[in-house]
């Protein structure tokens, strides 16, 4: 059986991006301070999701600043 999707999951303490064309993603601030996701503040303990919508998303940037972001990306 051919693999249809690839899962990437990791913690970030430096700036990063969801890759162009990702199918589904989520991001949670697991650190102690606020972070930025797509230019919007993500408070400590908050999470944000990008559900499957039938086609790939454009690239989305994130910046943990002084925090840690747990990122799940399905390609």
Secondary structure by P-SEA (a helix, b strand, c coil): ccccbbbbbbccccccccccccccccccccccbbbbcccccccccbbbbbccccccccbbbbbcccbbbbbbbcc
